């Protein structure tokens, strides 16, 4: 059966349920509120990440100037070893908040998906005009628009980006600290910084993955799978 024939068949079908005008108003209002909530989470995540990245950029420029003026002396190490932990602390706060915003955004998207399911339950003949999912199983309401769930996804989120920057700051701090306290080769300082970077990144991403999994476990799935099936071809 062609797509055109399916659309013609759906147009001839009667709706499964009639929605009163009051119910339609309530659902559309809730849909609007959820969409507004999604916009707010995106704006909050963008604002916090922009503030953090601009602060890190300014701090790195200040560190470069301190190194030039002090000729990489004691003042440079003191300034860097005080500034880098402060940036890392700010990064941890930013990481946690943008992660919360991302989880909130997915919850709002799940709510919109449930409302979309109600729309199509009441008017199945409109189904060809809805391109997004009507099922709230897993991360499909968001991921069906072009991405696919995998372990790599945690690196593509805003929280994942902040995690990388935090880990770089921590690795640089450890390398400078060892350089200030001991007299080793550059390879030792670099290797220590890389190890700390990988360890910090692993902890960040493990925590992020755990938060996403906890959200999935706590948020009930009401419409798993494809509930509004098309009639099989005769």
Helices and strands as residue ranges (DSSP letters): H 3-12, H 21-70, H 74-122, G 124-129, H 140-143, G 151-155, H 158-181, H 186-218
